[in-house]
Amino acid sequence: MKSRSFFVYLGLLVVLLLSIGVGSWVGILKHSPLPWLQGGVTRNPAAALFVPRQAPLMVSLVVNPEKLAALGLVQTPWGKRRATLTELQQVKTSLLSATGLDYRRQIEPWLGDEISLAVTTLDVDRDLSNGVQPGYLLMVEARDENLAKEFLQLSYTDQAIAPEAGLTFDQYKGVNLVIPEAGSHRFASAIIGNYVLFANEAKVLRNAINTVQVPDLNLSHDPQYIEALETIDRQHIGVMVANLPALSAWIANDPAPEEPTLEQRLAIAIGLHPEGLIAETALIGETQPALVPGTTAPPTHVLNYIPDDAMLAIAGQDLQQLWQSATTGLNPKSPLSQILQQAVAAIQEPLGIDLPEDIFAWISGEYALALVPDAERNQVEWLFVAERNQGTDLEPVMEHFDSLAQEKGLSVGRLPLGDRRVTAWTEIDTKDRDNLVQLNANVRGAHLSLDDYELFATSVKTLSRSLKANEGRSLLANKDFQTSIAQLPTENSGYFFADWRQGSQLFKTQVPILRVVDYVAKPFFNHLRSFTLTSTGSTQDIRRSTLFFNLSPNRLQN
């Protein structure tokens, strides 16, 4: 089996069971007194007992998938229920075919309230000479242990009779193991207590047995894991826990990463909501909690200058302090830090500027960065708005920008925009056409000072749209944005808003991993309108955030 096929194959199961019927429960929760109206359940994954504390990743569904799917079907129109049921059955059948079991006959009768999937180790045998094989473990709770044993025993008895089965039976510390032939696409399996375990290697099962028998080895007794989950009090249907340094190494397919300077763990709890899904996150293991910005009133005034059709918007306060917090509080080798550094490099290198020195240093008030579509030219434009600090002289800063533009061969000019003057940095070239010299001007950037704000954009047209937004057509009037921020804590450090309907193709192009995520959870993304993230400050060394997924009851065309 290929290195990642096990995780991708079974990851589809966990994620899709979360997303099948997702649009339907949006409607039912609005009118239902069901207990899940509060978001789900309070239980955390008991299967963490089988997972080593240094494991890169564990994803858990902590409600019965049949109940979750049935909840969605209740509000599905009669004319669409057959199609939904067919899709659900196809997902279950195809995704569990690699276990060699039939979902409906051999798994559904004993399936309990938890399915957990873990990347347990970066390389099972820790021998680089024979390649890299991460360890993957699927843990399925059985509501009836005897029934689970009965169905599995019958299944494997039938398979063992077949001459091509290649199954062997072993026992390890009192636990019976079913081990497929090397190179087979079937999984090794075992039953421990009321859990049925599947793994890509028999050694992963043996390690799981060792882990559950020694509390100090397993994730459920890890102080960071316990502390992270204790800070999340929202009821939920799913939980994800990641060891960020190890996760970064797994993503990079690096089985022997350097010893991390910081131990960082991320916990995410996902709950149902009448308008979609809401997730709470806890990031633990930082060294500079004092630098983490506290929660404040959200930045709303600056959003008046962001057009209502922005496909992406980031807004906050005190950009300089935020940058200091991000660069000093995160492990430089963590995925979050790497993404941040790459984003900054992508912006500042083409422009020839130093973002922390040239931009961040003078922004201690509100700011907003947006990506705005230009339908006429079939492209997107950047817009940046920053509140001017009182008493700050920005003339030297603007002169510096003019100098940088001229060094890049751009001309600096002043253009009228209504009753205002705009500074435009323009690329000018000439072409001979029919013995005539043709002058072409391409605006690469524009700047405007307005009241207490500085506006920057990649075109004069975008600046004009920003002015019109301030007249009543801003992001604050966008219904999806209004719905999203209404579900988030009122005190926060800012917003990250993305309109998936408009920007999905661009997002997947710029962030390739989103293509995989979109493929894995297609039913979910078919209903996704937008998502919004906000930071809610920190407690000691734990950063907390809330993420809201705005979902439509009807399928959307992306």
N, C-alpha and C positions, 0 to 999 in steps of 0.2 A: 504494500500500500504506500502511496506517495506520502511524503512528509506531512503535508497539510490536508490531505483529502479527508482524513478522519474528522478533523475539526470543522472543516467547511461543510461536510456532509451532515454531521449532527448539529452543527451550529444552525443550519437551516431549520432544523426541527424546533429548537428552542425559540428562535426568533420568530418563526412563522406561526407557531402556536400562540405567541403573544399577539401577532398581528391579524390572524384570520378573524374576520368578523369585526375588526376594530371600528369600522365606520358604523356598524349597526349598534354597538353599545353606546355610541355617542348619543343616539336617539333615546335608547331605553333608559339610560341613567338620568336623563332630564325628567322622567316621569315615574321613576321607580323608587319604592321604599326599601329595596334590597339592601342588605348589609354592605354590599360592595359599593354602594353609593359613596361611602367614605374613602374609597380608593382601593380597597382590597382587604388584606389580612395583616396581622401584626407579627406573624411568625417569620423567623429568619431561616436560612437553609440549614437543616440538620445534617445534610450531606457534607458539610465542611469538616466533619470528623474524619472523612476519608482523604482529605486534600492536605498535602504538606504546606506548612505555613509560608514557605518560599515560592509557592506556585505562582506563575505569572498571571493567571486569570481563572476566575470561576464565574459562570453565568447560571442563574437559577430562575426557574419558573416555580412559584410557591403556591399556586392554585391548580386544581385539576383542569387540564386542558379541555376535557369534555364539557365541564361546567362553563368554562370561559367561552367556548365555541357556541354552546347552547344559549348563553346570555346574548350573544350577538345575533343569533338566528331569530330570537323572539321578535325583534323589530324589523327583520328583513321582510320586505313585501313578498306575498305568496308567489308572485311570478318569478322572483329571483332566488327563492330558497333552494330549488333543485340545483341551480348552477353553483350556489355557495356550498351546498353539501357535497357536490361532486368535486369541487376544487379542494375542499378540506380533506376528503377521502384520498384524493390523488397525492396530496402533500404527505399525509401520514404513510401511505403505502410506499411511495418512492423513497422517502427519507429514512425509513426503518428497514428497507429491504436488505441493506448491508448487514444487519444483525442476523439475517437468516430467519427472522420471525415475521409472522403475519400480524400486523397491528390489531386489526379488528378482532381476530380470533384468539390471539395468543398474548396480547399486551393489554388491550383496553379492559378486559374483565378484571384485572387485578391492579390497574394503574391507580396510584394514590394521588397525593396533593403536591408532589415535588418532582421536578426533573432538573438535574444540575449537570452542567458540563464544565470540565476543567482542563486547562493545560497544566499538567502537573510538574513537568520538567522540560528543560530545553533540549536535552539529549538523553534518551533512556539509558544507554550503556556508557555514556561519557567517553566514547572512543571515537575521535575524529577521523581515524584511519578508515572506518567503514561508513562514513557519511553521517549526516545529522538526522536523527529521528526523535522529534519531540514526543513526550508522553501525553496521551489524551485519555480522559476518563469520563464516561457517562454514568451518572448515578440516578436511578429511577426508583422512587418510593413505591412500595406495594401496600395497598390497603388491606390485602389478605396475603400474608406470607406463604401459607400453605397452598393457596391457589396459584401463586406465582411459581412455586417450586413444581407444582403439578404440570402446569402448562409448559414450563421450560424443559422439564424432564421428558415429557412426551415429544416435544419438538426435537430435542437433541437425540433422542432415541431413534426417531424416524431418520434424522440426518446421518446418524452413525451407521445405519443399515446400508445406506447408499455407498457403493464402492469408491466413489470419488469424493466422499465427505472429508476425509483427512483429519478427523477430530481425534484428539487425545484427551484423557481425563486424568487429572492430578489432584493431589490434596496438599494444602499448605496451611499449617497451624490450625488444622481442624476444619478448614474451609475447602469445599469441592470446587475445582476449577475446570472449566471446559475450554480447551485450547485448540484453535484451528491450525491447520498446516501452515508453515511459514510461506509467505507470499500470497496467502489467501486474502480475499477481500472481506472475510468474515471477522468478527471481533471475538476476543477472548471474553469469557463471562464468568460470573460467580454470584452467589446470593449470600449476603451477610446481614443477619437480622432481618429487618423488613425492607432492605434495599437490594435491588438487582443492579449489578455493576457490569459495564461493558468497557473494554479497553482495546487499544490498538496493539498492545504487547502484553504477554502474560506477566512480564516483570512489573508492569504498571499495576496490575491487580495485586501482586504480592506486596508491592510497596504500600498500596492502599490498606492492606491488612495490617502491615506493620504500623502504619500511621494511626489507625483507629485504636490500636492497642496501647499506644504510648501518647498520652495527652499532650506532652510537651512538643510533639512533632507535628500535630495537626493544626489546621487553620482556626478551628473553632476556639482554641485556647490561646491564640496569638493576641497579645495585649493591644496591638495596633488595630487588628480586625475588630475586636470587641469594642474598643473606644470609638472607632469610626461608625459602627452600626448603632451605638448608643446615642450618637448625636442626631440620628435620623429617626424622627418620631412619626413620620407619615405612614399611613397604611399603604400597602403595596401588593402588587401581583408578581413582581420580579425584582431580583437583586443581582448586581454585578460587583465583583470585588477584583481589583487589579493591583499587583505589585508592580509599580511603574518602572523601576529599573529593569526588572526581569521581563516585563511586557515589551519594553523597548528592544531588548535583546531578541525576544521571540519574533517581533515584527521584522527586525533586521536579519533574522535567521543566523544569529550569532550565538553559538552554544557555549562560548567561553568569554563572556563580557568581563570588563574590568570590575574590580570590587567597587560598588557604588559608595560615594562619599555621604550620601543621604539615603535613608530608608524611607520610601514614600509609598503610601497605599491609598488607592482611590476606591470609595464605596459609593454605589449608585442604587437608589431604591426607586422603582417605577410603579406609579399607581394610576388607577382609572380616574377619569374626571368627566363630568357631563359634556365638556367641550373637547375632550381628547385624552391625552396622557400627560401626567406631571411627574417630574423626577427630581429628587433631592440628592445632592452629591456632598460627600465629605472627603476632603483631601488632607491626609495626615502625614506628618513627618517633615516639617519645615523648620528651619533654624532661625528665621528672623520674623517671628510673629508680630513684633512691634511695628514692622514696616508695612503690614497689611492694612490697606485703607479701611476705616470703619464704615459702617452703613450710614448713609445720609439720605436726604430727600433726593429722589431720582432726578436726573437732568431732563427737564421738560422744555424749558425755554429755547434751548438750542435746537430742539427738534422741530420748531416752527419753520426752520429754514430747509428742512429735508423734504423733498417732494413726496407726495403720497404714494407714488408708484415705485419707490426705491425697492430694489430687490434684496439689498443688504444694508444694514445700518448698525453702527456701533456708537454708543453714546455713553459718556461718563463725566467724571470730574477729576481735576488734578492729574493730568497725564504724566507729569514729571514724577509724582510720587508713585503712581501706578507702575511706571517703568522701573523705578528703583526697587519696588517690591517684587516685581516679576524677575528681575535679573539677580537679586540677592537671595530671594526666598525659595527659588526652584533649583532642583538638582540640574546642573548644566547638561547632563546626559539623559534627562527625562524627556519623554515625547513632547510634553507641553513646552518645555524650554526650547527644544529643537524647532518646533513649529513656529514659535515666537521669533526666534532668531532668523529663521528662513524668511518669514514674512517681512521683517524689517529690512533684510538684505535685498529682497525683491523690490522694495520701494525705493530705498536710498541709493543703491548702486546706479541704476539708470539715470537718476536725477543728479548724481554727484553731490549729495548732501549727507550730513551726519544728523540723522533724525533726533537722537537724544540731545545734541547740542543746538541744532538749528531750529527745531520745532518744539520738542517736549519741554525744553528749559523755560519757555515763557508762557506755558499753559498751565495755570493752576485753577482756572475756573472750568466752566462747562465746555465740552467739545463733542463733535459728532463727525463720523466718517461714513460716507454712503456711496453705494454703487447704484447709479441711476441709468435706466435703459434709454437709448435714443432710437426710437422706432424708425425714423426717417433714414438714418444711416446704418441701421441694423448693427449697432454696437453699443457698448456701455461706457459711461463716463464716471469719473471719480469726483466726489464733492467733499470738501473738508471745511467745517465751520468751527471756530474757536472763540470763546469769550475772551475779550481783551482784559488783561489785568489792569486795575486802576493804578495809575502812576507809572506804568511801564511805557517806555519810549520804544516803539517798534520800528521807527524809521531806520535805524542801523540794520535791523533784521531784514527789512524789505530791500534795502540797498545791497545787502549781501546776496539775496535771492537774484536781484538784477545782475550782479556780477557773475554769479554762477551760470545764469542763462547765457550771458554774453560769452563766457568761456566755452560754452558748448556750441557757439555759433548762432545763437538765437538773437533776434532783435528785440529790444524792449520798447514798447510804445504805449500810449494812452488812447483808449477808445471810449466813445460815448455809449452809455447804457441808460436810456431814459434821461433823467436829470443827474446821473452820476457818471464818474469817470472810472474806467476799469484799466488796470495794468495788464497788458497781454504780452506773453513771451512767445514770439512767433518765429517759425522756420520759414525762411524765404529762399526760393530758388528760381532760376530762369530756364526756359526751354525755347529752342528755335522751332517755330512752326510757320510754314509758308513764308519763309524769309522774314518773319517777324519775331521779335523777342516777346515771349509770354511770361509774365510775372505770376508766380504761384506763392500764396501765403497759407501756411498751416499753423494754426494756433496750438501750441503744445501745453499751454497753461495760462491761467488768468487769475487775477486777484482783485478783491474789492473790500474796502473798509466800509462798514455799515453800522451805525449806532455803536453798540458795545461789542461788535463782533468782527472778526476777520474771516472772509470767505475765500477759499481757493477751489479751483475746478480745472478740469482738463479742457474746457471750452467756455467761450463767452455765453453760448446758449445755455449751458448748465447753470451758470451764474444767474441768468435771466429766470430760469425755472425756479431757482432757489428763492428769488425775490417774490415770485408769484405764489410760492408755497406759503410764504409768510402772510399772504393775504387770505388764507383760509383753506388752502389745498395741500396742507403739510401731512407728514406721516402721522401726526397726532389725530388726524381725521380718518385714517385708514382703519376699517372695521376689524381686519385681522390683527392689527397691532393693538387696537383698543381691547379686543377680546383677550389677547395674550397678557398684556400688562395688568389686566384686572385680576388675573389668577396668581400673580407674583407678589412677593412681599412688598409692602409699600415703602419700606426703608431698605435701600440697596445701594450698590456702588455703580449702577449703570445697566445698560441693556446691550445685548447682541441679538439682533433681529434678522431673520432670513426668510424671504418669501420663496418657498419651494416651488410654487406654481410657475413663477416667472423665471427663477434663476437656477432650476435644477440642472439643466444642461451645462450651463457655465460652471456651476459648483463642481459637477462631476468631472469636467475637463481640467479644472484647476487643482482639484484634490482627488486624484485617481482612486483612492481607497473608497470614496463614496460610490464609485461604480459597483464595487463588490457589495457594499452595504445595501445599495439600492436593489441589486439582483437578489441578494439573500432575503430581503424583507419587502419584496415587491407589493404584496397586498397592503402593507402598512403605508408605503410611499404613494400608492394609488389614491390614498385618502388624505395625505398630508397637505395642508395648506401653507403652514408656516411653522417656525419654531423660534422660541425666544429664550435666551439665557440671561440670568442676572446673578451677581455675586451678593451674598448676604453677610459678608464680613467673616470674622474668625473668632473662635473660642480657643484660647491657649494656642496650641500649634495646629489647629484644625481649621481649614478654610471650607466654607459652606457655600453652595450655589443651588439655584433652583432653575430647572429647565422645563418649559411648557411646549408641548406639541399640539398645535391647533389642527384638529382633524375635521373632515367633512363626512357627514353620513353617506354621501353619494360619492361614487368613484370619480376622480378627477383625471383629466387628460394632461399629462406632463409633457 
